[in-house]
Each structure stands twice: as structure tokens, then as C-alpha cells.
Amino acid sequence: MSTAADVPRFKSPNPMIQSISATKRSTTGTGVKSAMSTNWLGAYGDFITKNNHQVSQIESTLRSLTYIIPGRFRDAEIASESIHSGVQLLSLYHDTLLFRASSKLSQPSLANAPSPHKRYIRFWFLKSPLYRRVAYLLQIVNYVELLIEMAAKRRGERIRWRAVIIIEAIKAFCKLLLLRITKSRPLITPVLPEREPLPEAPTDEESAFQGDDSGYASASGSPQQSSPDGEWTMPRTGMSLPTLPSPGDISSYLLSRVLTADDIKPAAKLVNQLQGSAQVAEILHILSPLAFAVAMARSKNKRKAWTPWVLGLAIELVARQLRDRSLRTTPLEKEEWSRRGWALGWWMMRGAFYENITKSMVEGVRKRMPSLIGGILEDYEYLWENYHFSTSP
């Protein structure tokens, strides 16, 4: 008969061994979750890349809906602006995915050469990691600035204007930093590479049809395919042959294949370095929105005070007078200053000028419009009257 002493006793596991095992299990679980999230992000990126045209149309539709929803800026202003900001941020993420995909493709042909703006921005985007981070930060702030102002206004006017000044200061700091990174070259907008449509991969049926129609295959046995712009790729050399133009389009066809000075310039030379008064002009242009916001915050009668409006516009006009107007100004710089010239029209929708002059004109136009368009315009009037970033550059 066995006694208690005869029963074998198992020693309890070492506490250190237990902690090591628990650590291994947690590390394994974390690794599995990280791998799953990576797989999900990879699958999502592949989906966006393969369906970039459809995704762009959906983004455009959602963005348009946030503009025309009746009553958008009244009772549900934060909810509607949250949707708009969310769509913009999602589009920014999609732009990043598509840019990575386009970077893996071969260089574009002469017929599809990128514009000077795309070449210049792409150069700095790929060359400088700091430029890339600052440009992303600036773009994100531009997308959420109005939403932050709406949220801050719920807590009072003083908190709202404090938030406005902080946001304008962040934007000015980012722009000055970009000016430093690009070695005193003027800020070209947009600061991020624009989305480029990727060529759609042909389906199996299209590939088989092209292979039967070509009459022969390449040395590897794969059928020949034409690019989306109609160019045909030769099987042995890999070179492409362009399509012939229509008889009535020969002039534009030839002009599209003429090299200009900007086509052969290095990307960094597409914008000149600023010196002297031209550099002062760029700094004044960057600081103008911040100066206007600070002056508005210090004004007692913010809607009808002319001092902030005159100060902000005066800084912009001085910057335009000090800018470089010499023959060395590149076409890309002229295009940027032309865009800034058109942006001066927004000063008619700001501060005292809007309250004393433009507001009555907008109301008169709204009353002559159909009810649907008039309702949407009335919603925008509410936005222009109550929020700084609705008309801020």
C-alpha cells in the first residue's frame, strides 16, 4: 500500500523560466499581429495601385458632396468638415502609395515627359528626407486647419484665435524650413508631388487578343503589348515606336516632341536661388498670413477693423514689388507668382473688406439665384463670416 511519501512530487517551475516563456508568447503574439497588419496594408496598397482611376473618382465624389450638402456649415459643421478632412488625408495616403508605385516604373518617354513642376518637386522629395517630412506636415496642417478652428471656437473666441495663431505659426515655420532646405529657392506649390495616373495592366483576354493580332511573339514567347498612349514596344530591343498623328494634328504632334530649355535643365536649376531683396520678398510672403492673424486677434472689433486687413495686404504687395523680375526668372517661378497674384483675390473675402463691401454684393447675387444654389451660397456666407481658415491661403 502506497503512502503519501511514495507519491512522486513535481517541482514547481522556476519563476524565471515562466517569465521567459510569457515574454516569448507575448513577443510571438506581437509579431503575428504586426505581420497581419503589414499584410493588410500591403493588400490595401495593391488594391489602390490596381484601381487608382476608380479610387480617384470616388475621392472626387466624396469631396464634392462635402461642398454641396445643404446646411453644411450650420448645425453639423464639425461633422461635415471631419468628413472633408478625412477624405483629404486618405487621398494624401493614396498619393503616397501611388507615388511609390510610379517610382518603380520605367522613365517616361519624351512624349510623356513630366512638367517642370513635377520634376522639381520630385527632385527635392526624393533627395531630402527632411523636405519630405516637412512637406507632409505642412499638407496635413492645411487639411485639418479649418476643423481645428471649428473645434476651438466651441470653447470661445479667445481659444479660437489662439489656435489660429499657432496654426499659422506652424505653417510659416514649415515654409521657412522648406526655404532653407531648398537653399533659398522660392516655395513652389503644391509642395508634394501631384498624383499621376498609373497605366492599367491589360487583362488576360486583352493580352491574348494582342498576341493573336501581332502575328508573332517575342523570343520568350510572350505576346507583345502596346502602352496606354498607343506606343508599340519592339520585342528584341525594348524600344518604343510612337503612333502616327492624324493628318490635321501634325503641328501639335511635332511641337510635343520639341525639347525646350526646361526639358534639359537639371531639376534643381528649374528654380533660381534667391538673393537680396528677392529673398526678403519670399520671407514677407510667408509671414503675411501670420501677421494678419496676429493683428486680427489683437483687434477689438475684428469684423470691421481695417488695420489687420491693410497690414496683411500691404505685406503681400511689398513682397510682389521686391520679387526678382530679371531675365533670369524661370517659367516655373513666373507661374508661381502668377498663382499668387490670383490668390490676392481672396483678400476681398477677408476681414473688414468682406464685412463692409463684399458681403452686400454676395447677398445681392444670392437673392437672384435659384433656391438650391442660393442655399448653398448662404452656407458659404456663414463660413466666410465666422472662420479665418475658410479664406486663408
Solvent accessible surface area in square Angstrom, and as a share of the most:
residue,aa,sasa,rsa
1,M,237,1.06
2,S,85,0.55
3,T,80,0.47
4,A,79,0.62
5,A,93,0.72
6,D,94,0.49
7,V,89,0.51
8,P,100,0.63
9,R,208,0.76
10,F,186,0.78
11,K,194,0.82
12,S,96,0.62
13,P,85,0.54
14,N,78,0.40
15,P,103,0.64
16,M,135,0.60
17,I,103,0.52
18,Q,100,0.45
19,S,62,0.40
20,I,85,0.43
21,S,39,0.25
22,A,46,0.35
23,T,82,0.48
24,K,133,0.56
25,R,163,0.59
26,S,66,0.43
27,T,85,0.50
28,T,87,0.51
29,G,29,0.28
30,T,89,0.52
31,G,39,0.38
32,V,78,0.45
33,K,146,0.62
34,S,60,0.39
35,A,52,0.40
36,M,106,0.47
37,S,56,0.36
38,T,86,0.50
39,N,104,0.53
40,W,182,0.64
41,L,108,0.54
42,G,37,0.36
43,A,60,0.47
44,Y,79,0.30
45,G,11,0.10
46,D,81,0.42
47,F,114,0.47
48,I,4,0.02
49,T,40,0.23
50,K,155,0.66
51,N,44,0.23
52,N,6,0.03
53,H,65,0.29
54,Q,95,0.42
55,V,14,0.08
56,S,38,0.24
57,Q,122,0.54
58,I,103,0.52
59,E,10,0.05
60,S,56,0.36
61,T,78,0.45
62,L,76,0.38
63,R,57,0.21
64,S,51,0.33
65,L,84,0.42
66,T,3,0.02
67,Y,89,0.34
68,I,88,0.44
69,I,73,0.37
70,P,99,0.62
71,G,32,0.31
72,R,10,0.04
73,F,2,0.01
74,R,105,0.38
75,D,140,0.72
76,A,55,0.42
77,E,11,0.05
78,I,44,0.23
79,A,59,0.45
80,S,9,0.06
81,E,4,0.02
82,S,46,0.30
83,I,94,0.48
84,H,19,0.09
85,S,3,0.02
86,G,37,0.36
87,V,14,0.08
88,Q,29,0.13
89,L,62,0.31
90,L,81,0.40
91,S,10,0.06
92,L,16,0.08
93,Y,80,0.31
94,H,5,0.02
95,D,40,0.21
96,T,24,0.14
97,L,20,0.10
98,L,3,0.01
99,F,30,0.13
100,R,145,0.53
101,A,19,0.15
102,S,21,0.14
103,S,49,0.32
104,K,172,0.73
105,L,88,0.44
106,S,104,0.67
107,Q,158,0.70
108,P,71,0.45
109,S,39,0.25
110,L,84,0.42
111,A,39,0.30
112,N,77,0.39
113,A,49,0.38
114,P,46,0.29
115,S,49,0.32
116,P,43,0.27
117,H,21,0.09
118,K,57,0.24
119,R,52,0.19
120,Y,4,0.02
121,I,1,0.00
122,R,70,0.26
123,F,63,0.26
124,W,6,0.02
125,F,11,0.04
126,L,97,0.48
127,K,110,0.47
128,S,17,0.11
129,P,64,0.40
130,L,86,0.43
131,Y,6,0.02
132,R,74,0.27
133,R,160,0.59
134,V,10,0.06
135,A,0,0.00
136,Y,50,0.19
137,L,87,0.43
138,L,5,0.03
139,Q,30,0.13
140,I,68,0.35
141,V,15,0.09
142,N,53,0.27
143,Y,47,0.18
144,V,27,0.16
145,E,13,0.06
146,L,21,0.11
147,L,38,0.19
148,I,73,0.37
149,E,0,0.00
150,M,0,0.00
151,A,50,0.39
152,A,10,0.08
153,K,52,0.22
154,R,152,0.56
155,R,186,0.68
156,G,30,0.29
157,E,82,0.37
158,R,189,0.69
159,I,55,0.28
160,R,20,0.07
161,W,14,0.05
162,R,129,0.47
163,A,17,0.13
164,V,0,0.00
165,I,48,0.24
166,I,94,0.48
167,I,9,0.04
168,E,3,0.02
169,A,42,0.32
170,I,67,0.34
171,K,5,0.02
172,A,6,0.05
173,F,129,0.54
174,C,2,0.01
175,K,32,0.14
176,L,61,0.30
177,L,48,0.24
178,L,1,0.00
179,L,11,0.05
180,R,195,0.71
181,I,27,0.13
182,T,8,0.05
183,K,114,0.48
184,S,28,0.18
185,R,21,0.08
186,P,5,0.03
187,L,15,0.07
188,I,6,0.03
189,T,43,0.25
190,P,55,0.34
191,V,5,0.03
192,L,15,0.07
193,P,25,0.16
194,E,80,0.36
195,R,66,0.24
196,E,62,0.28
197,P,99,0.62
198,L,13,0.06
199,P,71,0.44
200,E,101,0.45
201,A,91,0.71
202,P,52,0.33
203,T,81,0.47
204,D,127,0.66
205,E,143,0.64
206,E,88,0.40
207,S,20,0.13
208,A,57,0.44
209,F,143,0.59
210,Q,49,0.22
211,G,18,0.17
212,D,121,0.63
213,D,110,0.57
214,S,36,0.23
215,G,67,0.65
216,Y,115,0.44
217,A,48,0.37
218,S,21,0.14
219,A,117,0.91
220,S,101,0.65
221,G,53,0.51
222,S,56,0.36
223,P,49,0.31
224,Q,19,0.08
225,Q,72,0.32
226,S,55,0.36
227,S,41,0.26
228,P,103,0.65
229,D,64,0.33
230,G,29,0.28
231,E,17,0.07
232,W,79,0.28
233,T,50,0.29
234,M,51,0.23
235,P,50,0.31
236,R,214,0.78
237,T,72,0.42
238,G,49,0.47
239,M,125,0.56
240,S,50,0.32
241,L,89,0.44
242,P,58,0.36
243,T,72,0.42
244,L,163,0.81
245,P,43,0.27
246,S,65,0.42
247,P,125,0.79
248,G,83,0.79
249,D,69,0.36
250,I,87,0.44
251,S,82,0.53
252,S,58,0.37
253,Y,46,0.17
254,L,103,0.51
255,L,130,0.65
256,S,62,0.40
257,R,69,0.25
258,V,85,0.49
259,L,102,0.51
260,T,77,0.45
261,A,66,0.51
262,D,20,0.10
263,D,53,0.27
264,I,125,0.63
265,K,66,0.28
266,P,85,0.53
267,A,18,0.14
268,A,21,0.16
269,K,121,0.51
270,L,2,0.01
271,V,1,0.00
272,N,29,0.15
273,Q,78,0.34
274,L,16,0.08
275,Q,139,0.62
276,G,54,0.52
277,S,62,0.40
278,A,10,0.08
279,Q,60,0.26
280,V,72,0.41
281,A,0,0.00
282,E,2,0.01
283,I,59,0.30
284,L,46,0.23
285,H,35,0.16
286,I,4,0.02
287,L,60,0.30
288,S,0,0.00
289,P,17,0.11
290,L,40,0.20
291,A,27,0.21
292,F,7,0.03
293,A,0,0.00
294,V,50,0.28
295,A,17,0.14
296,M,15,0.07
297,A,29,0.23
298,R,200,0.73
299,S,20,0.13
300,K,205,0.87
301,N,85,0.43
302,K,54,0.23
303,R,108,0.39
304,K,113,0.48
305,A,25,0.19
306,W,100,0.35
307,T,99,0.58
308,P,1,0.01
309,W,30,0.11
310,V,80,0.46
311,L,77,0.38
312,G,0,0.00
313,L,35,0.17
314,A,42,0.33
315,I,32,0.16
316,E,15,0.07
317,L,84,0.42
318,V,72,0.42
319,A,0,0.00
320,R,47,0.17
321,Q,130,0.58
322,L,62,0.31
323,R,45,0.16
324,D,33,0.17
325,R,141,0.51
326,S,52,0.33
327,L,187,0.93
328,R,127,0.46
329,T,12,0.07
330,T,6,0.04
331,P,80,0.50
332,L,7,0.03
333,E,7,0.03
334,K,118,0.50
335,E,112,0.50
336,E,8,0.03
337,W,20,0.07
338,S,59,0.38
339,R,104,0.38
340,R,9,0.03
341,G,24,0.23
342,W,212,0.74
343,A,31,0.24
344,L,38,0.19
345,G,37,0.35
346,W,113,0.40
347,W,12,0.04
348,M,92,0.41
349,M,30,0.13
350,R,15,0.05
351,G,18,0.17
352,A,0,0.00
353,F,41,0.17
354,Y,6,0.02
355,E,33,0.15
356,N,65,0.33
357,I,70,0.36
358,T,8,0.04
359,K,43,0.18
360,S,72,0.46
361,M,112,0.50
362,V,20,0.12
363,E,52,0.23
364,G,21,0.21
365,V,73,0.42
366,R,54,0.20
367,K,157,0.67
368,R,199,0.73
369,M,84,0.37
370,P,84,0.53
371,S,107,0.69
372,L,126,0.63
373,I,91,0.46
374,G,8,0.08
375,G,31,0.30
376,I,40,0.20
377,L,39,0.19
378,E,70,0.31
379,D,13,0.07
380,Y,47,0.18
381,E,8,0.04
382,Y,52,0.20
383,L,10,0.05
384,W,48,0.17
385,E,45,0.20
386,N,21,0.11
387,Y,7,0.03
388,H,18,0.08
389,F,11,0.04
390,S,22,0.14
391,T,9,0.05
392,S,17,0.11
393,P,77,0.48
